[in-house]
Amino acid sequence: MNQANQSLAELSAATIGEIIEMALSDHVSFEQLRALHGLGPNEVKALMRQHLKRGSYVAWRKRVRVFSERREFYK
């Protein structure tokens, strides 16, 4: 198991819920998630992929991608 998966496995259910809630918010950037929880963008994406339904994950990634095209420093 690599370090990213190991750190994700050590998170409590409450912490995972908080990270998912923050990631789904349009007002929280990946940098803010890194500062609060120490997870980089790839780790957040992996966590989201693991805990959301496929359609929800795809919709979230599309929304993040569209916002990032509109705003230079979004997610």
N, CA, C and O atoms as a CHARMM CRD file, in Angstrom:
* protein
*
  300
    1    1 MET  N      0.85700  -1.17900   0.00000 PROA 1      0.00000
    2    1 MET  CA     0.00000   0.00000   0.00000 PROA 1      0.00000
    3    1 MET  C      0.89800   1.23600   0.00000 PROA 1      0.00000
    4    1 MET  O      1.80900   1.34300   0.82100 PROA 1      0.00000
    5    2 ASN  N      0.63800   2.17800  -0.93100 PROA 2      0.00000
    6    2 ASN  CA     1.48800   3.36200  -0.95600 PROA 2      0.00000
    7    2 ASN  C      1.06300   4.35700   0.11400 PROA 2      0.00000
    8    2 ASN  O      0.03400   4.18200   0.76600 PROA 2      0.00000
    9    3 GLN  N      1.85800   5.39300   0.28600 PROA 3      0.00000
   10    3 GLN  CA     1.64300   6.33900   1.38300 PROA 3      0.00000
   11    3 GLN  C      0.30800   7.06100   1.26800 PROA 3      0.00000
   12    3 GLN  O     -0.35100   7.28900   2.28200 PROA 3      0.00000
   13    4 ALA  N     -0.11400   7.43100   0.03700 PROA 4      0.00000
   14    4 ALA  CA    -1.38500   8.13600  -0.14600 PROA 4      0.00000
   15    4 ALA  C     -2.54800   7.25800   0.29900 PROA 4      0.00000
   16    4 ALA  O     -3.41600   7.71600   1.04100 PROA 4      0.00000
   17    5 ASN  N     -2.57700   6.00500  -0.14200 PROA 5      0.00000
   18    5 ASN  CA    -3.64900   5.10100   0.25700 PROA 5      0.00000
   19    5 ASN  C     -3.59800   4.81200   1.74700 PROA 5      0.00000
   20    5 ASN  O     -4.64000   4.66300   2.38600 PROA 5      0.00000
   21    6 GLN  N     -2.40600   4.73000   2.30300 PROA 6      0.00000
   22    6 GLN  CA    -2.25800   4.46500   3.73000 PROA 6      0.00000
   23    6 GLN  C     -2.83000   5.62800   4.53700 PROA 6      0.00000
   24    6 GLN  O     -3.53800   5.40000   5.51700 PROA 6      0.00000
   25    7 SER  N     -2.54100   6.86000   4.14900 PROA 7      0.00000
   26    7 SER  CA    -3.06100   8.00600   4.88200 PROA 7      0.00000
   27    7 SER  C     -4.57400   8.11000   4.72700 PROA 7      0.00000
   28    7 SER  O     -5.25600   8.52400   5.66400 PROA 7      0.00000
   29    8 LEU  N     -5.11500   7.74300   3.56000 PROA 8      0.00000
   30    8 LEU  CA    -6.56100   7.74900   3.36800 PROA 8      0.00000
   31    8 LEU  C     -7.22200   6.67600   4.23100 PROA 8      0.00000
   32    8 LEU  O     -8.31400   6.89100   4.75600 PROA 8      0.00000
   33    9 ALA  N     -6.57600   5.53700   4.38000 PROA 9      0.00000
   34    9 ALA  CA    -7.12900   4.44400   5.16600 PROA 9      0.00000
   35    9 ALA  C     -7.17300   4.78500   6.65000 PROA 9      0.00000
   36    9 ALA  O     -7.99000   4.22600   7.38300 PROA 9      0.00000
   37   10 GLU  N     -6.32400   5.67700   7.10100 PROA 10     0.00000
   38   10 GLU  CA    -6.25300   6.03100   8.51400 PROA 10     0.00000
   39   10 GLU  C     -7.26500   7.10300   8.91800 PROA 10     0.00000
   40   10 GLU  O     -7.39200   7.40200  10.10500 PROA 10     0.00000
   41   11 LEU  N     -7.97800   7.67800   7.97100 PROA 11     0.00000
   42   11 LEU  CA    -8.93600   8.73400   8.27400 PROA 11     0.00000
   43   11 LEU  C    -10.20100   8.15500   8.89800 PROA 11     0.00000
   44   11 LEU  O    -10.66400   7.08100   8.51400 PROA 11     0.00000
   45   12 SER  N    -10.75300   8.88600   9.86800 PROA 12     0.00000
   46   12 SER  CA   -11.99800   8.44600  10.49400 PROA 12     0.00000
   47   12 SER  C    -13.16000   8.74200   9.55300 PROA 12     0.00000
   48   12 SER  O    -13.03100   9.54200   8.62600 PROA 12     0.00000
   49   13 ALA  N    -14.28400   8.09800   9.79500 PROA 13     0.00000
   50   13 ALA  CA   -15.48000   8.30900   8.97300 PROA 13     0.00000
   51   13 ALA  C    -15.92200   9.77300   9.03600 PROA 13     0.00000
   52   13 ALA  O    -16.36400  10.33300   8.03300 PROA 13     0.00000
   53   14 ALA  N    -15.80300  10.38900  10.21000 PROA 14     0.00000
   54   14 ALA  CA   -16.19600  11.79500  10.36200 PROA 14     0.00000
   55   14 ALA  C    -15.29200  12.70400   9.53300 PROA 14     0.00000
   56   14 ALA  O    -15.76700  13.65500   8.91100 PROA 14     0.00000
   57   15 THR  N    -14.00200  12.41500   9.52500 PROA 15     0.00000
   58   15 THR  CA   -13.05100  13.21400   8.75200 PROA 15     0.00000
   59   15 THR  C    -13.30300  13.04600   7.26600 PROA 15     0.00000
   60   15 THR  O    -13.26400  14.01900   6.51200 PROA 15     0.00000
   61   16 ILE  N    -13.56100  11.81800   6.84000 PROA 16     0.00000
   62   16 ILE  CA   -13.86400  11.56500   5.42700 PROA 16     0.00000
   63   16 ILE  C    -15.11700  12.33200   5.02500 PROA 16     0.00000
   64   16 ILE  O    -15.15400  12.94500   3.95800 PROA 16     0.00000
   65   17 GLY  N    -16.13100  12.30300   5.86500 PROA 17     0.00000
   66   17 GLY  CA   -17.35900  13.05600   5.58500 PROA 17     0.00000
   67   17 GLY  C    -17.10400  14.54500   5.46500 PROA 17     0.00000
   68   17 GLY  O    -17.65800  15.20800   4.58900 PROA 17     0.00000
   69   18 GLU  N    -16.26600  15.06800   6.34200 PROA 18     0.00000
   70   18 GLU  CA   -15.92800  16.49700   6.31000 PROA 18     0.00000
   71   18 GLU  C    -15.17700  16.84100   5.02900 PROA 18     0.00000
   72   18 GLU  O    -15.46000  17.86300   4.40400 PROA 18     0.00000
   73   19 ILE  N    -14.22500  16.00000   4.63000 PROA 19     0.00000
   74   19 ILE  CA   -13.45300  16.24600   3.41200 PROA 19     0.00000
   75   19 ILE  C    -14.36800  16.20700   2.19500 PROA 19     0.00000
   76   19 ILE  O    -14.26100  17.05500   1.30900 PROA 19     0.00000
   77   20 ILE  N    -15.26900  15.22400   2.14600 PROA 20     0.00000
   78   20 ILE  CA   -16.19800  15.12500   1.01400 PROA 20     0.00000
   79   20 ILE  C    -17.08800  16.35200   0.95600 PROA 20     0.00000
   80   20 ILE  O    -17.30000  16.91600  -0.11700 PROA 20     0.00000
   81   21 GLU  N    -17.60900  16.76900   2.09400 PROA 21     0.00000
   82   21 GLU  CA   -18.47100  17.95200   2.15000 PROA 21     0.00000
   83   21 GLU  C    -17.72000  19.19500   1.65700 PROA 21     0.00000
   84   21 GLU  O    -18.25900  19.99500   0.89200 PROA 21     0.00000
   85   22 MET  N    -16.47600  19.34300   2.10600 PROA 22     0.00000
   86   22 MET  CA   -15.67600  20.49400   1.68600 PROA 22     0.00000
   87   22 MET  C    -15.35800  20.42900   0.19600 PROA 22     0.00000
   88   22 MET  O    -15.41900  21.44200  -0.50000 PROA 22     0.00000
   89   23 ALA  N    -15.02000  19.23800  -0.29300 PROA 23     0.00000
   90   23 ALA  CA   -14.67300  19.08100  -1.70000 PROA 23     0.00000
   91   23 ALA  C    -15.88100  19.35100  -2.59900 PROA 23     0.00000
   92   23 ALA  O    -15.73000  19.89200  -3.69400 PROA 23     0.00000
   93   24 LEU  N    -17.06600  18.98100  -2.14700 PROA 24     0.00000
   94   24 LEU  CA   -18.27100  19.22400  -2.93600 PROA 24     0.00000
   95   24 LEU  C    -18.66600  20.69600  -2.93800 PROA 24     0.00000
   96   24 LEU  O    -19.39000  21.14800  -3.82400 PROA 24     0.00000
   97   25 SER  N    -18.19300  21.43500  -1.95200 PROA 25     0.00000
   98   25 SER  CA   -18.48300  22.86100  -1.87100 PROA 25     0.00000
   99   25 SER  C    -17.72500  23.60500  -2.96800 PROA 25     0.00000
  100   25 SER  O    -16.56700  23.30000  -3.25100 PROA 25     0.00000
  101   26 ASP  N    -18.37500  24.56000  -3.56700 PROA 26     0.00000
  102   26 ASP  CA   -17.71800  25.36400  -4.60200 PROA 26     0.00000
  103   26 ASP  C    -16.83900  26.44900  -4.00000 PROA 26     0.00000
  104   26 ASP  O    -16.20900  27.20800  -4.73600 PROA 26     0.00000
  105   27 HSD  N    -16.78500  26.53500  -2.68000 PROA 27     0.00000
  106   27 HSD  CA   -16.05700  27.61600  -2.01800 PROA 27     0.00000
  107   27 HSD  C    -14.74800  27.16600  -1.37100 PROA 27     0.00000
  108   27 HSD  O    -14.03700  27.98300  -0.78400 PROA 27     0.00000
  109   28 VAL  N    -14.42500  25.88500  -1.47200 PROA 28     0.00000
  110   28 VAL  CA   -13.22000  25.34900  -0.84100 PROA 28     0.00000
  111   28 VAL  C    -12.28300  24.82300  -1.92800 PROA 28     0.00000
  112   28 VAL  O    -12.66900  23.98500  -2.74300 PROA 28     0.00000
  113   29 SER  N    -11.05500  25.32100  -1.92700 PROA 29     0.00000
  114   29 SER  CA   -10.08300  24.90300  -2.94800 PROA 29     0.00000
  115   29 SER  C     -9.29200  23.69200  -2.46600 PROA 29     0.00000
  116   29 SER  O     -9.32800  23.33200  -1.29000 PROA 29     0.00000
  117   30 PHE  N     -8.57700  23.07100  -3.40500 PROA 30     0.00000
  118   30 PHE  CA    -7.71100  21.95600  -3.04500 PROA 30     0.00000
  119   30 PHE  C     -6.61600  22.42100  -2.08000 PROA 30     0.00000
  120   30 PHE  O     -6.20700  21.66200  -1.20200 PROA 30     0.00000
  121   31 GLU  N     -6.14900  23.63500  -2.23100 PROA 31     0.00000
  122   31 GLU  CA    -5.12100  24.15900  -1.32300 PROA 31     0.00000
  123   31 GLU  C     -5.64200  24.27300   0.10900 PROA 31     0.00000
  124   31 GLU  O     -4.91600  23.98500   1.06000 PROA 31     0.00000
  125   32 GLN  N     -6.88800  24.68900   0.26100 PROA 32     0.00000
  126   32 GLN  CA    -7.47500  24.76200   1.59500 PROA 32     0.00000
  127   32 GLN  C     -7.62000  23.36400   2.19800 PROA 32     0.00000
  128   32 GLN  O     -7.38700  23.17300   3.39200 PROA 32     0.00000
  129   33 LEU  N     -8.00300  22.38900   1.37200 PROA 33     0.00000
  130   33 LEU  CA    -8.09400  21.00300   1.85100 PROA 33     0.00000
  131   33 LEU  C     -6.72200  20.48600   2.26100 PROA 33     0.00000
  132   33 LEU  O     -6.60000  19.77000   3.25500 PROA 33     0.00000
  133   34 ARG  N     -5.68900  20.84300   1.50300 PROA 34     0.00000
  134   34 ARG  CA    -4.33200  20.41700   1.84800 PROA 34     0.00000
  135   34 ARG  C     -3.91300  21.03500   3.18400 PROA 34     0.00000
  136   34 ARG  O     -3.32100  20.35300   4.02100 PROA 34     0.00000
  137   35 ALA  N     -4.21500  22.31100   3.38800 PROA 35     0.00000
  138   35 ALA  CA    -3.82700  22.98500   4.62300 PROA 35     0.00000
  139   35 ALA  C     -4.54100  22.38100   5.84300 PROA 35     0.00000
  140   35 ALA  O     -3.94000  22.24700   6.90900 PROA 35     0.00000
  141   36 LEU  N     -5.81300  22.02100   5.68600 PROA 36     0.00000
  142   36 LEU  CA    -6.58300  21.49200   6.81700 PROA 36     0.00000
  143   36 LEU  C     -6.34500  20.01100   7.08700 PROA 36     0.00000
  144   36 LEU  O     -6.28700  19.58700   8.24200 PROA 36     0.00000
  145   37 HSD  N     -6.20600  19.22500   6.01700 PROA 37     0.00000
  146   37 HSD  CA    -6.15900  17.77100   6.18900 PROA 37     0.00000
  147   37 HSD  C     -4.89700  17.12600   5.63800 PROA 37     0.00000
  148   37 HSD  O     -4.69500  15.92600   5.82200 PROA 37     0.00000
  149   38 GLY  N     -4.04500  17.88800   4.96900 PROA 38     0.00000
  150   38 GLY  CA    -2.79500  17.33700   4.46600 PROA 38     0.00000
  151   38 GLY  C     -2.94300  16.45200   3.24300 PROA 38     0.00000
  152   38 GLY  O     -2.03700  15.68300   2.92200 PROA 38     0.00000
  153   39 LEU  N     -4.07500  16.55100   2.55300 PROA 39     0.00000
  154   39 LEU  CA    -4.30200  15.74400   1.35300 PROA 39     0.00000
  155   39 LEU  C     -4.16500  16.60400   0.10400 PROA 39     0.00000
  156   39 LEU  O     -4.75600  17.68000   0.01300 PROA 39     0.00000
  157   40 GLY  N     -3.38700  16.12800  -0.85000 PROA 40     0.00000
  158   40 GLY  CA    -3.23300  16.82800  -2.11000 PROA 40     0.00000
  159   40 GLY  C     -4.40800  16.56400  -3.03600 PROA 40     0.00000
  160   40 GLY  O     -5.27000  15.74500  -2.71800 PROA 40     0.00000
  161   41 PRO  N     -4.45600  17.24200  -4.17400 PROA 41     0.00000
  162   41 PRO  CA    -5.56300  17.07400  -5.13200 PROA 41     0.00000
  163   41 PRO  C     -5.77600  15.62000  -5.55400 PROA 41     0.00000
  164   41 PRO  O     -6.91600  15.16100  -5.62600 PROA 41     0.00000
  165   42 ASN  N     -4.70400  14.90000  -5.83000 PROA 42     0.00000
  166   42 ASN  CA    -4.85400  13.51000  -6.27000 PROA 42     0.00000
  167   42 ASN  C     -5.42600  12.62600  -5.16700 PROA 42     0.00000
  168   42 ASN  O     -6.20500  11.71300  -5.44200 PROA 42     0.00000
  169   43 GLU  N     -5.04400  12.89000  -3.92900 PROA 43     0.00000
  170   43 GLU  CA    -5.57000  12.12200  -2.80700 PROA 43     0.00000
  171   43 GLU  C     -7.04900  12.43300  -2.57200 PROA 43     0.00000
  172   43 GLU  O     -7.83300  11.54000  -2.24900 PROA 43     0.00000
  173   44 VAL  N     -7.42500  13.71000  -2.73600 PROA 44     0.00000
  174   44 VAL  CA    -8.83300  14.09700  -2.57900 PROA 44     0.00000
  175   44 VAL  C     -9.66100  13.43300  -3.67900 PROA 44     0.00000
  176   44 VAL  O    -10.74600  12.91600  -3.41600 PROA 44     0.00000
  177   45 LYS  N     -9.15200  13.44800  -4.89700 PROA 45     0.00000
  178   45 LYS  CA    -9.86700  12.81500  -6.00900 PROA 45     0.00000
  179   45 LYS  C    -10.02800  11.31900  -5.75800 PROA 45     0.00000
  180   45 LYS  O    -11.09300  10.76000  -6.02100 PROA 45     0.00000
  181   46 ALA  N     -8.98500  10.66500  -5.25500 PROA 46     0.00000
  182   46 ALA  CA    -9.05500   9.23500  -4.96000 PROA 46     0.00000
  183   46 ALA  C    -10.08900   8.96400  -3.87400 PROA 46     0.00000
  184   46 ALA  O    -10.86700   8.01600  -3.97900 PROA 46     0.00000
  185   47 LEU  N    -10.10200   9.78900  -2.83900 PROA 47     0.00000
  186   47 LEU  CA   -11.07000   9.63200  -1.76000 PROA 47     0.00000
  187   47 LEU  C    -12.48600   9.81600  -2.29500 PROA 47     0.00000
  188   47 LEU  O    -13.38500   9.04600  -1.95400 PROA 47     0.00000
  189   48 MET  N    -12.68700  10.82400  -3.12400 PROA 48     0.00000
  190   48 MET  CA   -14.00600  11.08600  -3.70600 PROA 48     0.00000
  191   48 MET  C    -14.42800   9.92100  -4.59500 PROA 48     0.00000
  192   48 MET  O    -15.57900   9.48900  -4.54400 PROA 48     0.00000
  193   49 ARG  N    -13.51600   9.41400  -5.40100 PROA 49     0.00000
  194   49 ARG  CA   -13.82200   8.29100  -6.29400 PROA 49     0.00000
  195   49 ARG  C    -14.23100   7.06200  -5.48500 PROA 49     0.00000
  196   49 ARG  O    -15.10900   6.29900  -5.88700 PROA 49     0.00000
  197   50 GLN  N    -13.58300   6.88800  -4.34900 PROA 50     0.00000
  198   50 GLN  CA   -13.82400   5.72600  -3.50500 PROA 50     0.00000
  199   50 GLN  C    -15.16100   5.80300  -2.76600 PROA 50     0.00000
  200   50 GLN  O    -15.80700   4.77900  -2.54100 PROA 50     0.00000
  201   51 HSD  N    -15.57700   7.01700  -2.38700 PROA 51     0.00000
  202   51 HSD  CA   -16.73200   7.15700  -1.50000 PROA 51     0.00000
  203   51 HSD  C    -17.99300   7.70400  -2.16000 PROA 51     0.00000
  204   51 HSD  O    -19.05900   7.68100  -1.54500 PROA 51     0.00000
  205   52 LEU  N    -17.90000   8.19200  -3.38400 PROA 52     0.00000
  206   52 LEU  CA   -19.09400   8.66900  -4.08300 PROA 52     0.00000
  207   52 LEU  C    -19.53400   7.64500  -5.11500 PROA 52     0.00000
  208   52 LEU  O    -18.73900   6.82600  -5.57600 PROA 52     0.00000
  209   53 LYS  N    -20.80700   7.70300  -5.46900 PROA 53     0.00000
  210   53 LYS  CA   -21.27800   6.89000  -6.58500 PROA 53     0.00000
  211   53 LYS  C    -20.59400   7.39400  -7.85300 PROA 53     0.00000
  212   53 LYS  O    -20.19300   8.55600  -7.93100 PROA 53     0.00000
  213   54 ARG  N    -20.46600   6.52600  -8.83000 PROA 54     0.00000
  214   54 ARG  CA   -19.75100   6.87800 -10.05400 PROA 54     0.00000
  215   54 ARG  C    -20.31500   8.13900 -10.70300 PROA 54     0.00000
  216   54 ARG  O    -19.55500   9.03200 -11.07800 PROA 54     0.00000
  217   55 GLY  N    -21.62900   8.22200 -10.83900 PROA 55     0.00000
  218   55 GLY  CA   -22.24400   9.39100 -11.46800 PROA 55     0.00000
  219   55 GLY  C    -21.99300  10.67500 -10.68200 PROA 55     0.00000
  220   55 GLY  O    -21.77100  11.73500 -11.26800 PROA 55     0.00000
  221   56 SER  N    -22.02800  10.57500  -9.36900 PROA 56     0.00000
  222   56 SER  CA   -21.76300  11.75100  -8.51900 PROA 56     0.00000
  223   56 SER  C    -20.31900  12.20100  -8.66700 PROA 56     0.00000
  224   56 SER  O    -20.03200  13.39700  -8.73000 PROA 56     0.00000
  225   57 TYR  N    -19.41300  11.23000  -8.72200 PROA 57     0.00000
  226   57 TYR  CA   -17.99300  11.56400  -8.88700 PROA 57     0.00000
  227   57 TYR  C    -17.76100  12.23900 -10.24500 PROA 57     0.00000
  228   57 TYR  O    -17.07300  13.25600 -10.32500 PROA 57     0.00000
  229   58 VAL  N    -18.32900  11.67900 -11.29700 PROA 58     0.00000
  230   58 VAL  CA   -18.15000  12.24500 -12.64500 PROA 58     0.00000
  231   58 VAL  C    -18.72000  13.65800 -12.70200 PROA 58     0.00000
  232   58 VAL  O    -18.09800  14.55200 -13.27600 PROA 58     0.00000
  233   59 ALA  N    -19.89500  13.86900 -12.11300 PROA 59     0.00000
  234   59 ALA  CA   -20.50300  15.20800 -12.10100 PROA 59     0.00000
  235   59 ALA  C    -19.63900  16.18800 -11.31800 PROA 59     0.00000
  236   59 ALA  O    -19.48200  17.33600 -11.73300 PROA 59     0.00000
  237   60 TRP  N    -19.07300  15.75000 -10.18400 PROA 60     0.00000
  238   60 TRP  CA   -18.19900  16.61500  -9.38200 PROA 60     0.00000
  239   60 TRP  C    -16.95000  16.99900 -10.16400 PROA 60     0.00000
  240   60 TRP  O    -16.56900  18.16900 -10.18500 PROA 60     0.00000
  241   61 ARG  N    -16.30500  16.01800 -10.81300 PROA 61     0.00000
  242   61 ARG  CA   -15.09300  16.30100 -11.59300 PROA 61     0.00000
  243   61 ARG  C    -15.39600  17.26200 -12.73100 PROA 61     0.00000
  244   61 ARG  O    -14.59700  18.15300 -13.02300 PROA 61     0.00000
  245   62 LYS  N    -16.54400  17.08700 -13.37500 PROA 62     0.00000
  246   62 LYS  CA   -16.92000  17.99100 -14.47300 PROA 62     0.00000
  247   62 LYS  C    -17.10700  19.40700 -13.94100 PROA 62     0.00000
  248   62 LYS  O    -16.63800  20.37400 -14.54200 PROA 62     0.00000
  249   63 ARG  N    -17.80000  19.51900 -12.80100 PROA 63     0.00000
  250   63 ARG  CA   -18.03100  20.85100 -12.21800 PROA 63     0.00000
  251   63 ARG  C    -16.71600  21.50500 -11.81500 PROA 63     0.00000
  252   63 ARG  O    -16.52000  22.69700 -12.05400 PROA 63     0.00000
  253   64 VAL  N    -15.81200  20.74200 -11.20700 PROA 64     0.00000
  254   64 VAL  CA   -14.51100  21.27600 -10.80300 PROA 64     0.00000
  255   64 VAL  C    -13.73200  21.72800 -12.03900 PROA 64     0.00000
  256   64 VAL  O    -13.11300  22.79200 -12.03500 PROA 64     0.00000
  257   65 ARG  N    -13.76600  20.91800 -13.08900 PROA 65     0.00000
  258   65 ARG  CA   -13.04300  21.24600 -14.31700 PROA 65     0.00000
  259   65 ARG  C    -13.58600  22.53100 -14.95000 PROA 65     0.00000
  260   65 ARG  O    -12.81200  23.38600 -15.38200 PROA 65     0.00000
  261   66 VAL  N    -14.91700  22.66700 -15.00600 PROA 66     0.00000
  262   66 VAL  CA   -15.52900  23.87000 -15.58800 PROA 66     0.00000
  263   66 VAL  C    -15.17200  25.09600 -14.76300 PROA 66     0.00000
  264   66 VAL  O    -14.82600  26.14100 -15.31500 PROA 66     0.00000
  265   67 PHE  N    -15.25400  24.97200 -13.43100 PROA 67     0.00000
  266   67 PHE  CA   -14.90600  26.10800 -12.57700 PROA 67     0.00000
  267   67 PHE  C    -13.43800  26.48400 -12.73700 PROA 67     0.00000
  268   67 PHE  O    -13.10100  27.66800 -12.76300 PROA 67     0.00000
  269   68 SER  N    -12.56800  25.49300 -12.84400 PROA 68     0.00000
  270   68 SER  CA   -11.13800  25.78700 -12.95600 PROA 68     0.00000
  271   68 SER  C    -10.81900  26.47400 -14.27600 PROA 68     0.00000
  272   68 SER  O     -9.86500  27.24800 -14.35900 PROA 68     0.00000
  273   69 GLU  N    -11.60300  26.20000 -15.29600 PROA 69     0.00000
  274   69 GLU  CA   -11.40200  26.89200 -16.57100 PROA 69     0.00000
  275   69 GLU  C    -11.83500  28.35200 -16.46500 PROA 69     0.00000
  276   69 GLU  O    -11.27000  29.22600 -17.12300 PROA 69     0.00000
  277   70 ARG  N    -12.84000  28.60600 -15.63400 PROA 70     0.00000
  278   70 ARG  CA   -13.32500  29.97800 -15.45600 PROA 70     0.00000
  279   70 ARG  C    -12.48300  30.77600 -14.48200 PROA 70     0.00000
  280   70 ARG  O    -12.29700  31.98100 -14.65100 PROA 70     0.00000
  281   71 ARG  N    -11.97500  30.10000 -13.46000 PROA 71     0.00000
  282   71 ARG  CA   -11.18900  30.78300 -12.43200 PROA 71     0.00000
  283   71 ARG  C     -9.78500  30.19300 -12.41300 PROA 71     0.00000
  284   71 ARG  O     -9.60800  28.97400 -12.41600 PROA 71     0.00000
  285   72 GLU  N     -8.81800  31.05300 -12.39400 PROA 72     0.00000
  286   72 GLU  CA    -7.42600  30.60600 -12.45700 PROA 72     0.00000
  287   72 GLU  C     -7.02700  29.75300 -11.27100 PROA 72     0.00000
  288   72 GLU  O     -6.31000  28.76700 -11.43900 PROA 72     0.00000
  289   73 PHE  N     -7.47700  30.10800 -10.06800 PROA 73     0.00000
  290   73 PHE  CA    -7.03400  29.39700  -8.86900 PROA 73     0.00000
  291   73 PHE  C     -8.21400  28.76100  -8.13700 PROA 73     0.00000
  292   73 PHE  O     -8.37100  28.97400  -6.93500 PROA 73     0.00000
  293   74 TYR  N     -9.02400  28.00900  -8.81500 PROA 74     0.00000
  294   74 TYR  CA   -10.14100  27.36800  -8.11800 PROA 74     0.00000
  295   74 TYR  C     -9.68100  26.06300  -7.49300 PROA 74     0.00000
  296   74 TYR  O     -9.06300  26.07900  -6.42900 PROA 74     0.00000
  297   75 LYS  N     -9.96400  24.94700  -8.11900 PROA 75     0.00000
  298   75 LYS  CA    -9.54800  23.64700  -7.57100 PROA 75     0.00000
  299   75 LYS  C     -8.58300  23.01100  -8.53600 PROA 75     0.00000
  300   75 LYS  O     -8.09700  21.90700  -8.28700 PROA 75     0.00000
